[in-house]
Amino acid sequence: MFEEITASSLVKVGLDGNKVMESPHPINPAGFVIHSAIHAAREDARCVMHTHSLNGVAISAQKAGLQAISQQSLFVLSSLGYHGYEGVALRDEEKPRLVADLGSKIFLMLRNHGLLTVGGSAADAFLAMYMFEAACAIQVRSQGGGEWVPVAKPILDGIQAAAAVVTKNMGGALAWPGILRKLDRVNPGFRE
């Protein structure tokens, strides 16, 4: 179960796919293909996070993808790539296309599959994922409520500059310490 994962239950794996530490736990080959491709190509991607959340998969399966309908979506759209579904990610041949579709971006929507974020730290990748998931959840919820009010094009055009100002160092400095304190309260054994 996800809530049973602790620091010591994580498996450290080299770029060649082999464990670099003793562990009784197996390696997920599909997870390895995705994560190793990005780690090998992006030195700045010290943390790669990938989820199969219900909201993320729902939006990844929609032809139009993520829409500019919320402030959360704007931050994601400022650095979002899309990767077409190629089946379960088990083939090394997919790695170059995955890397090319991510490019230098922070967010990657894996079509019909889920969400992926990269960051210079676990805090940055996690907070990017939190924003990505929130944007998808808002879109899913809004789809049953009538016609959207899209964000105006001049705002969308300026979002990269605005996102750079608003999110600069926000992960590590502001939110991450609070998230860790909450995790200590909810699941005090996670650091073991």
C-alpha positions as CSV (number, residue, x, y, z in Angstrom):
1,M,0.0,0.0,0.0
2,F,1.2,3.5,-0.7
3,E,0.8,4.5,2.9
4,E,3.2,1.8,3.9
5,I,6.1,3.1,1.9
6,T,9.0,4.4,3.9
7,A,12.4,5.7,3.0
8,S,14.0,2.3,3.6
9,S,11.5,0.5,1.4
10,L,12.5,2.6,-1.7
11,V,14.7,0.8,-4.2
12,K,17.8,2.7,-5.5
13,V,18.3,1.8,-9.2
14,G,21.1,2.8,-11.5
15,L,20.6,4.0,-15.1
16,D,21.3,0.5,-16.3
17,G,18.2,-0.8,-14.5
18,N,20.1,-2.7,-11.8
19,K,19.7,-2.2,-8.1
20,V,22.6,-0.4,-6.5
21,M,21.6,-1.4,-3.0
22,E,20.3,-4.5,-1.3
23,S,16.5,-4.6,-1.3
24,P,13.9,-7.4,-1.2
25,H,11.6,-5.2,-3.3
26,P,11.3,-5.7,-7.1
27,I,11.7,-2.9,-9.7
28,N,8.7,-1.9,-11.8
29,P,10.1,-2.1,-15.4
30,A,7.6,0.4,-16.8
31,G,8.4,2.9,-14.1
32,F,12.1,2.4,-14.7
33,V,11.8,3.1,-18.5
34,I,10.0,6.4,-17.9
35,H,12.1,7.6,-15.0
36,S,15.5,6.5,-16.3
37,A,14.9,8.2,-19.7
38,I,14.4,11.5,-18.1
39,H,17.1,11.2,-15.5
40,A,19.6,10.3,-18.2
41,A,18.6,13.2,-20.4
42,R,17.9,16.0,-17.9
43,E,20.7,16.7,-15.3
44,D,18.4,19.3,-13.7
45,A,15.6,16.7,-13.1
46,R,16.9,15.5,-9.8
47,C,13.3,14.2,-9.0
48,V,10.8,12.8,-11.5
49,M,7.3,12.2,-10.3
50,H,4.7,10.2,-12.2
51,T,1.1,9.4,-11.2
52,H,-1.9,7.7,-12.5
53,S,-4.5,9.9,-10.6
54,L,-8.1,9.6,-11.7
55,N,-8.3,13.3,-12.6
56,G,-5.0,13.3,-14.5
57,V,-5.8,10.2,-16.5
58,A,-9.3,11.7,-17.3
59,I,-7.7,14.8,-18.7
60,S,-4.9,12.9,-20.5
61,A,-7.6,11.0,-22.3
62,Q,-9.3,14.1,-23.6
63,K,-8.4,15.3,-27.1
64,A,-8.1,18.9,-26.1
65,G,-6.0,18.1,-23.0
66,L,-5.6,20.7,-20.2
67,Q,-7.5,23.9,-20.9
68,A,-6.8,27.5,-19.7
69,I,-9.7,27.7,-17.3
70,S,-8.1,28.2,-13.9
71,Q,-5.1,29.9,-12.4
72,Q,-3.7,26.5,-11.6
73,S,-4.0,25.4,-15.2
74,L,-2.1,28.5,-16.3
75,F,1.0,27.6,-14.3
76,V,1.0,24.1,-15.8
77,L,0.3,25.4,-19.3
78,S,3.4,27.7,-19.0
79,S,5.6,24.6,-19.2
80,L,3.6,21.6,-20.5
81,G,4.4,18.9,-23.0
82,Y,2.3,16.0,-24.3
83,H,3.5,12.4,-25.0
84,G,1.3,10.1,-27.1
85,Y,0.4,6.7,-25.6
86,E,2.5,3.8,-26.9
87,G,1.2,1.1,-24.6
88,V,2.7,0.1,-21.3
89,A,6.2,1.8,-21.1
90,L,8.4,-1.3,-21.3
91,R,10.5,-0.6,-24.4
92,D,13.7,1.4,-24.5
93,E,12.7,2.6,-28.0
94,E,10.1,4.9,-26.4
95,K,12.7,6.8,-24.3
96,P,13.9,9.3,-27.0
97,R,10.3,10.3,-27.8
98,L,9.5,10.7,-24.1
99,V,12.5,12.9,-23.6
100,A,11.8,14.9,-26.8
101,D,8.2,15.5,-25.7
102,L,9.2,16.7,-22.3
103,G,12.1,18.8,-23.7
104,S,13.0,21.4,-21.1
105,K,9.5,21.6,-19.6
106,I,8.4,20.8,-16.1
107,F,5.1,19.1,-16.8
108,L,4.3,16.2,-19.2
109,M,0.9,14.8,-19.8
110,L,1.2,11.1,-20.8
111,R,-1.8,10.6,-23.1
112,N,-4.3,8.0,-21.8
113,H,-1.9,7.3,-19.0
114,G,-1.2,10.0,-16.4
115,L,0.9,13.0,-15.3
116,L,4.6,13.5,-14.9
117,T,6.6,16.4,-13.3
118,V,10.3,17.1,-12.9
119,G,12.1,19.3,-10.4
120,G,15.5,20.1,-9.1
121,S,14.3,18.6,-5.8
122,A,11.6,16.4,-4.4
123,A,9.8,19.5,-3.1
124,D,9.8,21.1,-6.6
125,A,8.5,18.0,-8.4
126,F,5.9,17.3,-5.7
127,L,4.5,20.9,-5.7
128,A,4.5,20.9,-9.5
129,M,2.5,17.6,-9.4
130,Y,0.1,19.1,-6.8
131,M,-0.6,22.0,-9.1
132,F,-0.9,19.7,-12.1
133,E,-3.4,17.4,-10.3
134,A,-5.4,20.5,-9.0
135,A,-5.6,21.9,-12.6
136,C,-7.0,18.5,-13.8
137,A,-9.4,18.2,-10.9
138,I,-10.8,21.7,-11.5
139,Q,-11.3,20.9,-15.2
140,V,-13.0,17.6,-14.5
141,R,-15.3,19.2,-12.0
142,S,-16.1,22.1,-14.2
143,Q,-17.0,19.9,-17.2
144,G,-20.4,19.1,-15.7
145,G,-21.3,22.7,-14.8
146,G,-21.8,24.4,-18.1
147,E,-19.8,26.5,-20.5
148,W,-16.3,27.6,-19.4
149,V,-15.0,31.1,-19.1
150,P,-11.6,30.8,-20.7
151,V,-8.7,32.8,-19.5
152,A,-8.1,35.8,-21.8
153,K,-5.3,35.3,-24.4
154,P,-3.2,38.3,-23.2
155,I,-3.0,36.7,-19.7
156,L,-2.2,33.3,-21.2
157,D,0.5,34.9,-23.3
158,G,2.2,36.4,-20.3
159,I,1.9,33.4,-18.0
160,Q,5.5,32.2,-18.4
161,A,6.9,35.4,-17.0
162,A,4.2,35.5,-14.2
163,A,4.8,31.9,-13.3
164,A,8.6,32.5,-13.0
165,V,8.0,35.2,-10.5
166,V,5.2,33.5,-8.5
167,T,6.7,30.1,-8.2
168,K,10.4,31.1,-7.8
169,N,11.7,29.1,-4.8
170,M,8.2,28.5,-3.5
171,G,8.6,24.8,-3.2
172,G,11.5,24.4,-0.9
173,A,11.1,27.7,1.0
174,L,7.4,27.9,1.7
175,A,5.3,24.7,1.2
176,W,7.7,21.8,1.5
177,P,8.6,22.2,5.2
178,G,4.9,22.4,6.1
179,I,4.1,19.3,4.0
180,L,6.8,17.4,5.8
181,R,5.5,18.5,9.2
182,K,2.0,17.3,8.2
183,L,3.5,14.0,7.0
184,D,5.3,13.5,10.3
185,R,1.9,13.9,12.1
186,V,-0.1,11.7,9.8
187,N,2.5,9.0,9.1
188,P,5.4,9.4,11.6
189,G,7.3,6.3,10.3
190,F,7.8,7.5,6.8
191,R,11.4,8.5,7.4
192,E,12.4,5.0,8.6
